[in-house]
Amino acid sequence: MDRISPEQRSKIMSRIRSRNTKPELLVRRYLYAHGFRYRVNVKTLPGTPDIALSKYHTAIFINGCFWHGHSCQKGRMPKTNREFWAQKILRNQTRDEEVREKLRHLGWRTMVVWECQLTPAQREKTLEEIVYLLNIAFLDKYRKPAPLPYTEEDSSLAIAAEELPTYGD
């Protein structure tokens, strides 16, 4: 049972934003300042990622710890109406996993940044980690494929070569 009236609850819930939140703006400003260009809330991608970097084929989701059921202090279950919140958060987590799987299937990498990772104590480390992972994603496009193993018995490669030398015969 909720402790406040439905009108008050409606007013409170209407003020909760899903876009341009403080954690989102922190990440976006940092990325922009470090030369990354991105699109915000791209509806053509599954799950409408908070930040999409097409050059890096990477989608970044900035999740609120409460709404997406993170295992930190901010992700605690409320004391009232526990059954409703448990179902809602479980649905959110299931949907999040489905969206990440769809993006992987399309060849996109996904990153999840939790609200608690952007507290002043952890902010710099988290943002540097994002940049590091984006650089890895970019460089992966240019990685050489692993060379094929070669043995001297492999006659297909030695056809145009000279005779193999014989030593000690």
C-alpha atoms as a printed R data frame, in Angstrom:
    type eleno elety resid chain resno      x       y       z
1   ATOM     1    CA   MET     A     1  0.000   0.000   0.000
2   ATOM     2    CA   ASP     A     2  1.335   3.412  -0.980
3   ATOM     3    CA   ARG     A     3  1.638   6.051   1.744
4   ATOM     4    CA   ILE     A     4  0.770   9.002  -0.478
5   ATOM     5    CA   SER     A     5 -2.282   9.788  -2.560
6   ATOM     6    CA   PRO     A     6 -2.493   8.772  -6.238
7   ATOM     7    CA   GLU     A     7 -2.415  12.457  -7.270
8   ATOM     8    CA   GLN     A     8  0.789  13.088  -5.329
9   ATOM     9    CA   ARG     A     9  2.354   9.888  -6.699
10  ATOM    10    CA   SER     A    10  1.413  10.927 -10.240
11  ATOM    11    CA   LYS     A    11  3.014  14.328  -9.738
12  ATOM    12    CA   ILE     A    12  6.216  12.770  -8.382
13  ATOM    13    CA   MET     A    13  6.449  10.173 -11.159
14  ATOM    14    CA   SER     A    14  5.793  12.762 -13.886
15  ATOM    15    CA   ARG     A    15  8.942  14.622 -12.844
16  ATOM    16    CA   ILE     A    16 11.190  11.592 -13.381
17  ATOM    17    CA   ARG     A    17 12.946  12.036 -16.702
18  ATOM    18    CA   SER     A    18 14.167   9.348 -19.037
19  ATOM    19    CA   ARG     A    19 16.277  11.687 -21.177
20  ATOM    20    CA   ASN     A    20 18.884  14.321 -20.465
21  ATOM    21    CA   THR     A    21 19.396  13.120 -16.911
22  ATOM    22    CA   LYS     A    22 22.385  14.385 -14.933
23  ATOM    23    CA   PRO     A    23 24.344  11.125 -15.322
24  ATOM    24    CA   GLU     A    24 23.653  11.147 -19.071
25  ATOM    25    CA   LEU     A    25 24.794  14.742 -19.445
26  ATOM    26    CA   LEU     A    26 27.997  14.011 -17.493
27  ATOM    27    CA   VAL     A    27 28.937  11.191 -19.860
28  ATOM    28    CA   ARG     A    28 27.965  13.144 -22.978
29  ATOM    29    CA   ARG     A    29 29.984  16.214 -21.976
30  ATOM    30    CA   TYR     A    30 33.030  14.089 -21.207
31  ATOM    31    CA   LEU     A    31 32.824  12.204 -24.508
32  ATOM    32    CA   TYR     A    32 32.353  15.412 -26.500
33  ATOM    33    CA   ALA     A    33 35.291  17.080 -24.731
34  ATOM    34    CA   HIS     A    34 37.453  14.088 -25.689
35  ATOM    35    CA   GLY     A    35 36.565  14.295 -29.376
36  ATOM    36    CA   PHE     A    36 33.835  11.671 -29.605
37  ATOM    37    CA   ARG     A    37 30.777  12.447 -31.698
38  ATOM    38    CA   TYR     A    38 27.558  10.616 -31.047
39  ATOM    39    CA   ARG     A    39 23.801  10.558 -31.467
40  ATOM    40    CA   VAL     A    40 21.373  10.693 -28.562
41  ATOM    41    CA   ASN     A    41 18.338   8.403 -28.124
42  ATOM    42    CA   VAL     A    42 18.564   6.783 -31.556
43  ATOM    43    CA   LYS     A    43 15.122   5.313 -32.183
44  ATOM    44    CA   THR     A    44 16.267   3.197 -35.136
45  ATOM    45    CA   LEU     A    45 18.375   1.017 -32.814
46  ATOM    46    CA   PRO     A    46 16.780  -1.529 -30.481
47  ATOM    47    CA   GLY     A    47 16.204  -0.130 -27.010
48  ATOM    48    CA   THR     A    48 16.814   3.496 -28.048
49  ATOM    49    CA   PRO     A    49 20.324   3.753 -26.542
50  ATOM    50    CA   ASP     A    50 21.105   6.868 -24.515
51  ATOM    51    CA   ILE     A    51 24.270   7.401 -26.589
52  ATOM    52    CA   ALA     A    52 25.081   5.767 -29.926
53  ATOM    53    CA   LEU     A    53 28.521   6.082 -31.498
54  ATOM    54    CA   SER     A    54 28.110   4.704 -35.017
55  ATOM    55    CA   LYS     A    55 31.807   5.089 -35.898
56  ATOM    56    CA   TYR     A    56 32.587   2.710 -33.035
57  ATOM    57    CA   HIS     A    57 29.462   0.557 -33.447
58  ATOM    58    CA   THR     A    58 28.848   1.083 -29.731
59  ATOM    59    CA   ALA     A    59 25.661   1.834 -27.814
60  ATOM    60    CA   ILE     A    60 25.883   3.224 -24.290
61  ATOM    61    CA   PHE     A    61 23.051   2.844 -21.809
62  ATOM    62    CA   ILE     A    62 23.175   4.967 -18.669
63  ATOM    63    CA   ASN     A    63 21.001   3.128 -16.181
64  ATOM    64    CA   GLY     A    64 19.535   4.328 -12.940
65  ATOM    65    CA   CYS     A    65 20.435   1.877 -10.196
66  ATOM    66    CA   PHE     A    66 16.901   1.734  -8.802
67  ATOM    67    CA   TRP     A    67 15.019   1.381 -12.089
68  ATOM    68    CA   HIS     A    68 17.264  -1.331 -13.506
69  ATOM    69    CA   GLY     A    69 17.905  -3.278 -10.291
70  ATOM    70    CA   HIS     A    70 21.614  -2.703  -9.690
71  ATOM    71    CA   SER     A    71 23.102  -4.437  -6.658
72  ATOM    72    CA   CYS     A    72 24.350  -1.222  -5.034
73  ATOM    73    CA   GLN     A    73 22.934   0.906  -2.221
74  ATOM    74    CA   LYS     A    74 20.840   2.991  -4.633
75  ATOM    75    CA   GLY     A    75 19.269  -0.140  -6.096
76  ATOM    76    CA   ARG     A    76 17.431  -1.117  -2.920
77  ATOM    77    CA   MET     A    77 13.849  -2.315  -3.132
78  ATOM    78    CA   PRO     A    78 11.297   0.087  -1.588
79  ATOM    79    CA   LYS     A    79  9.567  -1.026   1.593
80  ATOM    80    CA   THR     A    80  6.084  -0.356   0.256
81  ATOM    81    CA   ASN     A    81  4.437  -2.200  -2.624
82  ATOM    82    CA   ARG     A    82  7.374  -4.622  -2.896
83  ATOM    83    CA   GLU     A    83  5.621  -7.079  -5.222
84  ATOM    84    CA   PHE     A    84  4.861  -4.382  -7.807
85  ATOM    85    CA   TRP     A    85  8.414  -3.044  -7.765
86  ATOM    86    CA   ALA     A    86  9.975  -6.509  -7.912
87  ATOM    87    CA   GLN     A    87  7.951  -7.349 -11.040
88  ATOM    88    CA   LYS     A    88  8.658  -3.982 -12.644
89  ATOM    89    CA   ILE     A    89 12.408  -4.154 -12.064
90  ATOM    90    CA   LEU     A    90 12.540  -7.767 -13.263
91  ATOM    91    CA   ARG     A    91 10.717  -6.735 -16.469
92  ATOM    92    CA   ASN     A    92 13.221  -3.903 -16.939
93  ATOM    93    CA   GLN     A    93 16.177  -6.258 -16.466
94  ATOM    94    CA   THR     A    94 14.719  -8.811 -18.890
95  ATOM    95    CA   ARG     A    95 14.071  -6.127 -21.494
96  ATOM    96    CA   ASP     A    96 17.587  -4.711 -21.021
97  ATOM    97    CA   GLU     A    97 19.138  -8.125 -21.699
98  ATOM    98    CA   GLU     A    98 16.960  -8.662 -24.796
99  ATOM    99    CA   VAL     A    99 17.951  -5.247 -26.156
100 ATOM   100    CA   ARG     A   100 21.658  -5.906 -25.588
101 ATOM   101    CA   GLU     A   101 21.330  -9.258 -27.361
102 ATOM   102    CA   LYS     A   102 19.581  -7.639 -30.359
103 ATOM   103    CA   LEU     A   103 22.316  -5.027 -30.607
104 ATOM   104    CA   ARG     A   104 25.043  -7.693 -30.427
105 ATOM   105    CA   HIS     A   105 23.255  -9.567 -33.205
106 ATOM   106    CA   LEU     A   106 23.399  -6.371 -35.313
107 ATOM   107    CA   GLY     A   107 27.154  -6.120 -34.692
108 ATOM   108    CA   TRP     A   108 27.011  -3.388 -32.051
109 ATOM   109    CA   ARG     A   109 28.902  -3.372 -28.775
110 ATOM   110    CA   THR     A   110 26.997  -2.324 -25.691
111 ATOM   111    CA   MET     A   111 28.141  -0.563 -22.554
112 ATOM   112    CA   VAL     A   112 26.096  -0.094 -19.417
113 ATOM   113    CA   VAL     A   113 27.054   2.751 -17.118
114 ATOM   114    CA   TRP     A   114 25.360   2.682 -13.730
115 ATOM   115    CA   GLU     A   115 24.295   5.822 -11.916
116 ATOM   116    CA   CYS     A   116 26.437   4.841  -8.893
117 ATOM   117    CA   GLN     A   117 29.544   4.678 -11.121
118 ATOM   118    CA   LEU     A   118 29.189   8.405 -11.761
119 ATOM   119    CA   THR     A   119 29.411   9.527  -8.146
120 ATOM   120    CA   PRO     A   120 32.246  12.026  -7.623
121 ATOM   121    CA   ALA     A   121 34.468   9.336  -6.070
122 ATOM   122    CA   GLN     A   122 34.246   7.024  -9.109
123 ATOM   123    CA   ARG     A   123 33.396   9.418 -11.925
124 ATOM   124    CA   GLU     A   124 36.854   9.999 -13.430
125 ATOM   125    CA   LYS     A   125 37.745   6.296 -13.388
126 ATOM   126    CA   THR     A   126 34.441   5.347 -15.040
127 ATOM   127    CA   LEU     A   127 34.681   8.000 -17.749
128 ATOM   128    CA   GLU     A   128 38.289   7.080 -18.555
129 ATOM   129    CA   GLU     A   129 37.219   3.440 -18.790
130 ATOM   130    CA   ILE     A   130 34.515   4.352 -21.315
131 ATOM   131    CA   VAL     A   131 37.066   6.174 -23.484
132 ATOM   132    CA   TYR     A   132 39.474   3.243 -23.192
133 ATOM   133    CA   LEU     A   133 36.799   0.750 -24.305
134 ATOM   134    CA   LEU     A   134 35.746   2.989 -27.201
135 ATOM   135    CA   ASN     A   135 39.351   3.168 -28.396
136 ATOM   136    CA   ILE     A   136 39.576  -0.622 -28.273
137 ATOM   137    CA   ALA     A   137 36.342  -0.856 -30.283
138 ATOM   138    CA   PHE     A   138 37.769   1.491 -32.910
139 ATOM   139    CA   LEU     A   139 41.083  -0.353 -33.167
140 ATOM   140    CA   ASP     A   140 39.370  -3.738 -33.463
141 ATOM   141    CA   LYS     A   141 38.226  -2.731 -36.942
142 ATOM   142    CA   TYR     A   142 41.869  -2.615 -38.047
143 ATOM   143    CA   ARG     A   143 43.119  -5.743 -36.323
144 ATOM   144    CA   LYS     A   144 44.836  -8.166 -38.688
145 ATOM   145    CA   PRO     A   145 43.350 -11.633 -38.855
146 ATOM   146    CA   ALA     A   146 45.421 -14.342 -37.213
147 ATOM   147    CA   PRO     A   147 47.861 -15.984 -39.629
148 ATOM   148    CA   LEU     A   148 47.133 -19.505 -40.773
149 ATOM   149    CA   PRO     A   149 49.346 -22.151 -39.208
150 ATOM   150    CA   TYR     A   150 52.066 -23.461 -41.538
151 ATOM   151    CA   THR     A   151 53.983 -26.702 -41.468
152 ATOM   152    CA   GLU     A   152 56.635 -27.878 -43.904
153 ATOM   153    CA   GLU     A   153 54.412 -30.786 -44.864
154 ATOM   154    CA   ASP     A   154 51.880 -28.310 -46.239
155 ATOM   155    CA   SER     A   155 52.611 -28.811 -49.934
156 ATOM   156    CA   SER     A   156 50.053 -26.259 -51.146
157 ATOM   157    CA   LEU     A   157 52.269 -23.369 -50.037
158 ATOM   158    CA   ALA     A   158 55.562 -24.858 -51.289
159 ATOM   159    CA   ILE     A   159 54.479 -25.404 -54.910
160 ATOM   160    CA   ALA     A   160 56.119 -22.242 -56.255
161 ATOM   161    CA   ALA     A   161 59.073 -22.418 -53.880
162 ATOM   162    CA   GLU     A   162 62.468 -23.938 -54.546
163 ATOM   163    CA   GLU     A   163 63.317 -27.422 -53.451
164 ATOM   164    CA   LEU     A   164 63.669 -27.763 -49.702
165 ATOM   165    CA   PRO     A   165 67.358 -28.027 -48.789
166 ATOM   166    CA   THR     A   166 68.640 -31.258 -47.356
167 ATOM   167    CA   TYR     A   167 71.202 -30.929 -44.604
168 ATOM   168    CA   GLY     A   168 73.622 -33.621 -43.543
169 ATOM   169    CA   ASP     A   169 72.669 -36.124 -46.228
